Amino acid sequence: MQTRSHTLDQSSTTPSTIDLCREFASHVVNTRYEALSSEAVEAAKKSVLDILGVVLAGSGMEPAVRGVADVVLDAGGRPESSVLGFGGKVPASMAALANGVMAHSLDFDDQTPWGAHPDSSVVPAVLALAERRGGISGRDLITAVALGQDLFVRLRCNVGWRQDWNLSSVVGVYAAAAAAAHIQKLGREQVAHALGIASMQSSGTMEVIFGIGSDLRGMYAGFTAQGAVLAVLLAEKGITGITDLFEGKAGILNVYFGGKYERAKMVEGLGKEYLGSSMLYKAWPAVGNVHTYIHAAIELMKEHQLKAGDIEQIRVFVGDFHQCMCTPLELRRAPATLVDAKFSLPFCVALAVARGQIRISDFGPAALKDPEVLAIAQKVVPVEDSSLDWKLKIPSGRMEIITRDGRKLERVGDKVPGSPETPMTWDAIVAKFRDCASVAATPIAPDRIERAQEMARNLESLEDVSLLLKDLTQ
């Protein structure tokens, strides 16, 4: 991505402009449901259902989230908002924390075409406040989510990123705060203050993604969702934020991104084009960059009617980010935790080869000790290819399978399910939701799952979104 440097010598923006914080605040208070395109409406609705599903799945499939749920539920407090998957109500900020943690715990939440995850922060924040407030219509919820997605994309795509800061949390807290401010019906100045307060939670580096052995990789969205809710509630009480939040001398864009950002592109079409319509929904519970290899592996095995025993070696061609998923190689071939497994290119390819398809139930603790999967992972060899470096858009991966009888079978992972070329339909997202809800920590009756997906699919007709949550918590 080409960016131009905005160098500011003073602690305020240039006289011809106001800080982006004020631009975005006006955007939040001026947006109405009627201004959204049909594509933006559909994306917001799909994201609500998708996140609800992956939250429920996270409650039952990721062991680490139980500790978070225990802390939140043990603390108690005013019963404002639901902790999905486990039951019970807690203060809104704590519900946002727990649900946000579960929303990204499986790396199954939606993403932009350029990577990074807005909605595991946005949706838990807005649902927590909507339930706390009561009487929030489906149209209000759709508008809030569309606003959060739009702001996230505008920031994510127009900064000089060096794979240093974790954009999902650094940018996600502002997207979630903007969306939550719309639910709470804050005025323009209050929204600007909420964004400034949210900067206290704008943090996290990519080491949380690259590192091995930490549960935090799957949990960061909980902190941004909680931070967004707290920021909005504090702004509502009169707490002030930061005047020149984004473009001041020590503002976010100068400090975090060295002043390299495209301001004009951030505000281009603001209020007219809602960029969340580009959201992508995952077919498999693993980091988005590995999906091209999963697809290539599944298709190669199917096209050539291969069995695992036919394989001598699997070569995966990797760029800069893909290489991180292979280093250190021996630990990536045999990950110790599910969080690490979802970021392991050798393991994900091996699982795809062994299973011929990946469902959420395939990515459980038993897979970490499956001798067939582990044996295949030992055959995965990364081959450096700088043409696959991640600049803006995630590149399509390429792989070769070398068979025992000497054949070399090659495929590029293009037209991946859930990609812009092959987007997930409503029916596919509903099927994913059913699959996810079926493994929740607290079982949910099938009729309630069906009612919930119907309400989400027709969210614009719902008078109070609390009804949607009620079916998933009782």
C-alpha positions in Angstrom: 0.0 0.0 0.0 1.3 3.4 -0.9 0.8 6.1 1.8 1.9 9.6 2.1 3.4 11.0 5.2 1.5 13.5 7.3 4.1 15.2 9.4 2.6 17.5 12.1 4.9 19.9 14.0 2.1 21.1 16.3 -0.1 19.3 18.7 -3.2 20.0 16.6 -4.3 19.3 13.0 -3.8 21.8 10.2 -6.2 24.7 10.1 -8.0 23.4 7.0 -9.1 20.2 8.7 -10.5 19.0 11.9 -9.2 15.9 13.5 -10.5 12.6 12.1 -11.9 11.9 15.5 -14.5 14.7 14.9 -15.1 13.5 11.3 -15.9 10.0 12.5 -18.0 11.3 15.4 -20.2 13.2 13.0 -20.4 10.1 10.8 -21.7 8.1 13.8 -24.4 10.5 14.8 -25.6 11.3 11.3 -25.9 7.8 10.0 -29.4 6.3 9.6 -30.5 2.9 8.6 -32.0 4.3 5.4 -28.6 5.5 4.3 -27.1 2.0 4.2 -26.8 0.1 1.0 -28.5 -3.3 0.8 -25.0 -4.9 0.7 -24.0 -3.1 4.0 -27.3 -4.2 5.6 -26.8 -7.8 4.6 -23.2 -7.8 5.8 -24.1 -6.5 9.2 -26.9 -9.1 9.6 -24.6 -11.9 8.5 -21.9 -10.7 10.9 -24.3 -10.6 13.8 -25.4 -14.2 13.2 -21.8 -15.3 12.4 -20.4 -13.8 15.6 -23.2 -15.3 17.8 -22.4 -18.7 16.4 -18.7 -18.5 16.9 -19.1 -17.2 20.4 -21.3 -20.2 21.3 -18.8 -22.5 19.6 -15.9 -20.9 21.5 -17.7 -21.6 24.8 -17.7 -25.3 24.2 -14.6 -25.8 22.0 -11.8 -23.6 23.5 -10.8 -24.7 27.0 -9.1 -21.5 27.9 -12.3 -19.4 27.7 -13.7 -21.2 30.8 -11.3 -19.3 33.0 -12.5 -16.0 31.7 -16.1 -17.0 32.1 -15.4 -18.1 35.7 -13.8 -14.7 36.5 -16.6 -12.8 35.0 -19.4 -14.8 36.5 -17.8 -15.1 39.9 -17.4 -11.3 40.1 -21.2 -10.9 39.7 -22.6 -7.4 39.7 -25.8 -5.8 38.2 -27.4 -8.4 35.8 -27.4 -6.3 32.6 -26.1 -8.4 29.7 -25.8 -12.1 28.9 -22.7 -14.3 28.9 -23.4 -16.5 26.0 -22.7 -20.2 26.1 -22.5 -20.3 29.9 -25.6 -18.4 31.0 -26.1 -15.7 33.6 -26.0 -11.9 33.3 -23.3 -9.5 34.4 -22.5 -5.8 33.9 -22.4 -4.9 30.2 -18.6 -4.3 30.1 -17.9 -7.7 31.7 -20.3 -9.4 29.3 -18.5 -7.7 26.4 -15.2 -9.0 27.7 -16.4 -12.6 28.0 -18.3 -12.7 24.7 -15.5 -10.9 22.9 -13.0 -13.4 24.2 -15.2 -16.3 22.9 -15.8 -14.5 19.6 -12.2 -14.8 18.5 -11.1 -17.8 20.5 -11.5 -20.2 17.6 -10.3 -17.8 14.9 -13.6 -18.5 13.2 -14.9 -14.9 13.2 -15.4 -12.9 10.0 -12.6 -10.7 8.6 -12.0 -8.1 5.9 -10.5 -9.1 2.5 -7.3 -7.4 3.7 -7.1 -9.4 7.0 -7.9 -8.4 10.5 -11.1 -8.9 12.5 -13.6 -6.0 13.3 -16.7 -7.9 14.4 -15.3 -10.0 17.3 -14.9 -6.6 19.0 -17.9 -4.7 17.5 -20.7 -7.3 17.9 -20.1 -8.2 21.5 -19.9 -4.5 22.5 -23.1 -3.5 20.7 -25.0 -6.5 21.9 -24.0 -5.9 25.5 -25.2 -2.3 25.4 -28.3 -3.2 23.5 -29.3 -5.7 26.1 -28.5 -3.3 28.9 -30.5 -0.5 27.4 -33.4 -2.5 26.1 -35.7 -1.6 23.3 -33.0 -1.4 20.6 -34.5 -2.4 17.3 -32.9 -4.6 14.7 -32.5 -1.6 12.4 -30.5 0.2 15.1 -28.3 -2.8 15.6 -27.7 -3.2 11.9 -26.7 0.5 11.6 -24.3 0.3 14.6 -22.6 -2.8 13.2 -22.4 -1.3 9.7 -20.8 1.8 11.2 -18.2 -0.2 13.1 -17.3 -2.2 10.1 -17.0 0.9 7.9 -14.7 2.7 10.4 -12.6 -0.4 10.8 -12.0 -0.8 7.1 -11.3 3.0 6.6 -8.6 2.8 9.3 -7.2 -0.6 8.5 -6.6 -0.1 4.8 -5.1 3.4 4.9 -2.2 3.2 7.4 1.4 2.4 6.8 1.4 -1.1 8.5 4.6 -3.1 9.0 3.0 -6.2 10.6 4.0 -4.6 13.9 0.8 -3.5 15.6 -2.2 -5.9 15.8 -4.7 -3.9 13.8 -7.6 -6.0 15.0 -7.2 -4.6 18.5 -5.5 -1.2 17.8 -8.1 -0.2 15.3 -10.9 -2.5 16.5 -11.5 -0.6 19.7 -12.4 2.5 17.8 -14.7 0.6 15.5 -16.4 -1.0 18.5 -16.6 2.3 20.4 -18.2 4.0 17.4 -20.7 1.2 17.0 -21.5 1.1 20.7 -21.9 4.9 20.8 -24.6 4.6 18.2 -26.4 2.1 20.3 -26.2 4.3 23.3 -27.4 7.3 21.2 -24.5 9.6 22.2 -24.3 13.1 20.8 -21.4 14.2 18.5 -19.2 15.5 21.3 -19.8 12.5 23.4 -18.9 10.2 20.5 -15.6 12.1 20.0 -14.9 11.7 23.7 -15.7 8.0 23.7 -13.2 7.5 20.9 -10.6 9.4 22.9 -11.3 7.3 26.0 -11.2 4.1 23.9 -7.6 5.0 23.0 -6.6 3.8 26.5 -7.4 0.3 25.1 -5.9 0.8 21.6 -3.0 -1.6 22.1 -1.5 -5.0 21.2 1.4 -6.0 18.9 1.6 -8.8 16.4 3.8 -10.7 18.8 0.6 -11.9 20.4 -0.1 -13.5 16.9 3.3 -14.7 16.1 4.2 -16.1 19.6 3.7 -19.7 20.7 2.0 -20.9 23.9 -0.1 -17.9 24.8 -3.9 -18.0 25.2 -4.0 -14.2 24.4 -4.0 -14.7 20.6 -7.6 -16.0 20.9 -8.7 -13.5 23.6 -7.7 -10.0 22.5 -11.1 -9.1 21.1 -12.5 -9.3 24.6 -10.4 -6.5 25.8 -11.3 -4.2 22.9 -15.0 -5.0 23.3 -14.9 -4.3 27.0 -12.8 -1.1 26.4 -15.4 0.1 23.9 -18.3 -0.4 26.3 -16.5 1.4 29.1 -15.5 4.3 26.9 -19.1 4.9 25.8 -20.5 4.7 29.3 -17.8 7.0 30.6 -18.4 9.5 27.8 -22.1 9.4 28.6 -21.2 10.5 32.2 -19.3 13.5 31.0 -15.7 12.1 30.9 -13.7 13.9 28.2 -11.4 12.3 25.7 -8.5 13.6 23.5 -9.1 16.6 21.2 -6.7 15.6 18.5 -6.9 11.9 19.0 -5.8 10.7 15.6 -3.8 13.5 14.0 -2.3 15.4 16.9 1.5 15.6 17.3 1.4 12.5 19.5 -1.9 11.3 18.1 -2.5 7.6 17.2 -1.6 7.9 13.5 1.6 9.7 14.2 2.8 7.5 17.0 1.6 4.1 15.9 2.1 4.5 12.1 4.9 7.1 11.9 2.5 9.7 10.3 2.0 7.4 7.3 -1.7 7.4 6.5 -4.1 8.3 3.7 -6.4 10.8 5.2 -8.3 11.5 2.0 -9.1 7.9 1.5 -10.2 7.5 5.1 -13.0 10.1 4.6 -13.7 9.4 0.9 -17.4 8.6 0.6 -17.9 8.9 4.3 -21.6 8.6 5.0 -22.4 7.5 1.5 -20.5 4.3 1.1 -20.3 1.8 4.0 -17.3 -0.4 3.5 -18.3 -3.2 5.7 -20.2 -4.7 2.8 -16.9 -6.3 1.9 -16.8 -8.6 5.0 -15.8 -12.2 4.5 -17.0 -15.2 6.5 -14.8 -18.2 7.3 -15.5 -21.7 6.3 -12.9 -23.1 8.6 -11.9 -22.3 12.2 -8.3 -21.2 11.6 -6.3 -18.0 10.7 -7.5 -16.6 7.4 -4.1 -16.8 5.8 -4.1 -20.6 6.0 -7.4 -21.1 4.3 -5.9 -21.0 0.8 -3.6 -23.9 1.7 -6.5 -25.9 3.4 -8.5 -25.5 0.2 -5.6 -26.5 -2.0 -4.9 -29.6 0.1 -8.6 -30.7 0.1 -8.9 -30.2 -3.6 -5.7 -32.0 -4.5 -6.6 -35.0 -2.4 -10.1 -35.1 -4.0 -9.0 -34.5 -7.6 -6.3 -37.2 -7.5 -8.1 -39.6 -5.2 -5.1 -39.6 -2.8 -4.8 -41.3 0.5 -2.5 -40.1 3.3 -0.3 -43.1 2.7 0.3 -42.0 -0.9 2.2 -38.9 0.2 5.9 -38.6 0.4 6.2 -34.8 1.0 4.0 -31.7 1.0 5.7 -28.5 0.0 4.0 -25.2 1.0 5.3 -22.1 -0.7 5.3 -19.3 1.8 5.7 -15.5 2.0 6.6 -13.4 5.0 3.4 -13.9 7.1 3.0 -17.6 6.0 6.6 -18.2 7.2 5.5 -17.1 10.7 3.0 -19.9 10.7 5.9 -22.4 10.1 8.4 -21.1 12.6 9.8 -22.8 14.6 9.0 -25.7 12.4 9.0 -28.6 14.8 6.7 -26.8 17.2 4.3 -25.8 14.4 4.2 -29.4 13.2 3.1 -30.6 16.7 1.3 -27.6 18.4 0.6 -28.0 22.1 -2.6 -25.9 22.2 -5.6 -25.4 19.9 -4.8 -21.7 19.7 -1.4 -22.6 18.3 -2.8 -25.3 16.0 -5.1 -22.7 14.3 -2.0 -20.6 13.5 0.1 -23.6 12.3 0.4 -24.0 8.5 1.8 -27.6 8.7 -0.8 -28.7 11.2 -3.8 -27.2 9.3 -2.6 -28.7 6.0 -2.2 -32.0 7.7 -5.6 -31.9 9.2 -7.2 -31.1 5.8 -5.3 -33.9 4.2 -6.3 -36.4 6.9 -9.9 -35.4 7.2 -10.7 -34.4 3.6 -12.7 -31.5 5.0 -12.6 -29.6 8.3 -15.6 -29.1 10.5 -15.6 -27.4 13.9 -15.7 -30.7 15.6 -12.5 -31.8 13.8 -10.6 -29.0 15.4 -10.8 -30.4 19.0 -8.2 -31.5 21.6 -8.1 -35.0 20.1 -6.7 -33.7 16.9 -3.6 -32.4 18.7 -2.7 -36.0 19.5 -4.0 -37.7 16.4 -1.1 -39.9 15.2 -2.2 -39.7 11.5 -2.4 -35.9 11.6 0.9 -35.5 13.3 2.6 -37.9 10.9 1.4 -35.9 7.9 2.5 -32.6 9.5 6.0 -34.0 9.6 5.9 -34.2 5.8 5.0 -30.6 5.4 8.0 -28.5 4.2 7.9 -24.7 3.8 9.6 -23.3 0.7 10.3 -19.5 0.7 8.6 -17.5 -2.0 8.7 -13.7 -1.6 6.0 -13.2 -4.3 3.6 -14.4 -1.6 4.5 -11.6 0.8 1.5 -10.0 2.5 1.3 -6.3 1.4 -2.3 -5.3 1.5 -4.4 -8.2 0.3 -3.8 -11.7 1.6 -2.1 -13.7 -1.2 -3.3 -17.0 -2.4 -1.1 -19.9 -1.2 0.6 -22.5 -3.4 1.5 -26.0 -2.6 2.8 -29.3 -4.1 2.2 -32.8 -3.0 5.0 -35.3 -3.9 3.6 -38.8 -4.0 5.5 -42.0 -3.2 5.3 -43.0 -6.9 7.1 -39.8 -7.9 4.3 -37.6 -9.1 4.4 -33.8 -8.4 0.9 -32.4 -8.0 0.6 -28.6 -7.7 -2.3 -26.3 -6.9 -2.9 -22.7 -6.0 -5.5 -22.1 -3.3 -7.8 -19.9 -5.3 -11.6 -19.5 -5.2 -11.5 -20.4 -1.5 -14.9 -20.9 0.2 -15.5 -17.6 2.0 -13.3 -15.6 -0.3 -14.4 -12.6 -2.4 -14.5 -14.9 -5.4 -16.6 -17.6 -3.6 -18.4 -15.8 -0.8 -20.5 -17.7 1.7 -24.2 -17.5 1.1 -26.9 -17.0 3.7 -27.6 -20.7 3.7 -23.9 -21.5 4.3 -23.7 -19.0 7.1 -26.9 -20.5 8.7 -25.4 -24.0 8.4 -22.2 -22.7 10.1 -24.3 -21.1 12.8 -26.2 -24.4 13.5 -22.9 -26.3 13.6 -21.4 -23.8 16.0 -24.4 -23.5 18.3 -24.6 -27.3 18.6 -21.3 -27.4 20.5 -22.0 -24.6 23.0 -20.9 -25.2 26.6 -24.6 -25.1 27.7 -26.7 -27.1 25.2 -29.3 -25.1 23.2 -32.5 -26.7 22.0 -32.7 -27.1 18.2 -35.9 -25.1 18.0 -34.2 -22.1 19.7 -31.3 -22.3 17.3 -33.8 -22.2 14.4 -35.7 -19.2 15.9 -32.4 -17.4 16.5 -31.2 -17.7 12.9 -34.6 -16.7 11.6 -34.5 -13.5 13.7 -31.0 -12.7 12.6 -31.8 -13.2 9.0 -34.8 -10.9 9.4 -33.1 -8.6 11.9 -34.5 -5.4 10.3 -38.0 -6.5 11.4 -37.1 -7.2 15.1 -38.4 -4.6 17.5 -36.0 -5.5 20.4 -32.8 -7.4 19.8 -32.9 -8.7 23.3 -35.3 -11.3 22.0 -32.6 -12.7 19.8 -30.3 -13.2 22.8 -33.1 -14.6 24.9 -33.4 -17.6 22.6 -29.7 -18.4 22.9 -29.5 -18.0 26.7 -32.5 -19.8 28.1 
